[in-house]
Amino acid sequence: MTATPNAEPTPAASPAASPSHAHRDLLGGPPPTLLPGEPGAAGLASGATPEDAARAHPTSSAAWAALAEAALAGGRDLEAYAYARTGYHRGLDALRRGGWKGHGPVPWQHEPNRGFLRALNALAVAAARIGEADEAERCATFLRDSDAEAADVLAAEGAAGA
């Protein structure tokens, strides 16, 4: 409680209730990276094929992730690996432009982040399928470290599609 002269005591402002503290990591970690909207993802949402989205927007992680996921679903593991690796690297480029320093949260809840997170997941799956166990584990760990919700959602989607 805070006392002021000639006034009733009032409760002190709670830091947790302050909007400026809504997303602050109290342990000192980096802030979440929020990518800008991506035209390739918008194209996919509007009905473009993954091929057309990738041709029109070759820097789109979402387009490359969609290509990788389709290749995985079709049993084309090497093709999926190549598509996923492209989407992963396009996403890393975007993250770095967004201020990401090589670690920290990449929230699934922020829709523009999903292309990168999907590409990372597809890379983990494709790497496992071609026997590159170390890469599969590294990517799975990176995905979980980026956002545990993303790892859970994508694992559930994969189980549902299996």
C-alpha positions in Angstrom: 0.0 0.0 0.0 1.2 3.5 -0.8 0.2 6.4 1.5 -0.3 9.9 0.2 -0.9 13.0 2.3 -4.6 13.6 3.1 -5.7 10.6 1.1 -6.7 7.0 1.8 -3.9 4.4 1.2 -4.0 3.0 -2.3 -2.6 -0.3 -3.5 0.8 -0.1 -5.2 0.8 -0.8 -8.9 1.6 -4.5 -9.6 4.5 -4.9 -12.0 2.8 -8.1 -13.3 -0.3 -6.1 -14.3 1.7 -3.5 -16.1 1.6 -3.9 -19.9 5.3 -3.1 -20.1 5.9 -6.4 -18.2 3.5 -8.6 -20.1 6.2 -10.4 -22.2 9.4 -9.6 -20.2 11.5 -12.6 -19.3 12.3 -12.1 -15.6 15.2 -14.5 -15.9 17.0 -12.2 -18.3 16.6 -14.2 -21.5 16.2 -12.6 -24.9 12.8 -11.2 -25.9 10.7 -13.3 -28.3 11.4 -12.8 -32.0 8.3 -11.8 -34.0 8.8 -12.1 -37.7 6.9 -9.7 -40.1 4.1 -11.0 -42.2 5.2 -13.2 -45.2 3.7 -12.9 -48.7 4.3 -16.6 -49.3 2.2 -17.6 -46.3 -0.5 -15.2 -47.5 -0.4 -16.8 -51.0 -0.8 -20.2 -49.5 -3.7 -19.0 -47.3 -5.3 -17.6 -50.5 -5.1 -21.0 -52.3 -1.7 -20.8 -54.1 0.1 -24.1 -54.5 3.3 -24.5 -52.5 5.2 -24.6 -55.8 3.6 -21.3 -57.0 4.1 -19.7 -53.6 7.8 -20.7 -53.6 8.3 -19.4 -57.1 6.6 -16.1 -56.4 8.3 -15.7 -52.9 11.5 -17.7 -52.8 12.4 -16.3 -49.4 9.2 -17.6 -47.8 9.8 -20.2 -45.1 6.1 -21.1 -45.2 6.2 -22.0 -48.9 9.3 -24.2 -48.5 7.8 -25.8 -45.3 4.6 -26.6 -47.3 6.7 -28.2 -50.1 8.6 -30.2 -47.5 5.5 -31.4 -45.7 3.9 -32.5 -49.0 7.1 -34.4 -49.9 7.2 -36.1 -46.5 3.5 -37.1 -46.9 4.4 -38.6 -50.3 7.4 -40.5 -49.0 9.9 -38.4 -50.9 12.3 -38.0 -48.0 15.3 -36.6 -49.8 13.2 -34.0 -51.6 11.6 -33.1 -48.3 15.0 -32.7 -46.7 16.1 -30.3 -49.4 12.9 -28.3 -49.2 13.0 -28.2 -45.4 16.6 -27.1 -45.3 15.8 -24.3 -47.7 12.9 -23.1 -45.6 15.0 -23.4 -42.4 17.8 -21.2 -43.8 15.3 -18.7 -45.3 13.8 -18.5 -41.8 17.2 -18.1 -40.1 17.9 -15.2 -42.4 14.5 -13.6 -41.5 15.1 -14.2 -37.7 18.5 -12.6 -37.9 17.0 -9.6 -39.7 14.5 -9.4 -36.9 17.2 -9.1 -34.2 17.4 -12.8 -33.2 20.9 -13.5 -31.9 21.0 -17.3 -32.3 18.7 -18.2 -29.3 15.5 -17.2 -27.6 11.8 -17.7 -28.1 10.2 -17.8 -31.5 6.5 -18.0 -30.5 4.2 -20.3 -32.4 1.3 -18.1 -31.4 2.7 -15.4 -33.7 1.5 -16.6 -37.1 4.4 -15.3 -39.2 6.8 -17.4 -37.2 5.0 -20.6 -38.2 6.7 -21.0 -41.6 10.1 -21.2 -39.9 8.9 -23.5 -37.2 7.2 -25.8 -39.7 10.4 -25.9 -41.8 12.5 -26.7 -38.7 10.1 -29.5 -37.8 10.1 -30.9 -41.4 13.9 -30.8 -41.3 13.9 -32.8 -38.1 11.5 -35.4 -39.6 13.3 -35.7 -42.9 16.7 -35.9 -41.3 15.4 -38.8 -39.1 14.0 -40.6 -42.2 17.3 -40.4 -44.1 19.3 -41.6 -41.1 20.9 -38.3 -40.1 20.1 -38.9 -36.4 22.3 -36.1 -35.0 20.7 -33.5 -37.3 17.2 -34.8 -36.4 17.9 -34.5 -32.7 19.5 -31.0 -33.1 16.5 -29.7 -35.0 14.0 -31.3 -32.6 15.8 -29.7 -29.7 16.0 -26.3 -31.5 12.2 -26.5 -32.2 11.4 -27.3 -28.6 13.7 -24.5 -27.4 12.1 -22.1 -29.8 8.6 -22.8 -28.6 7.4 -26.0 -26.8 3.9 -25.3 -28.0 5.1 -25.5 -31.6 6.8 -28.8 -31.0 3.7 -30.2 -29.4 1.3 -28.9 -32.1 3.5 -30.2 -34.9 4.0 -33.6 -33.2 0.3 -34.0 -32.9 -0.3 -33.0 -36.5 2.4 -35.5 -37.5 0.7 -38.3 -35.4 -2.7 -37.4 -36.9 -1.2 -37.6 -40.4 0.6 -40.9 -39.8 
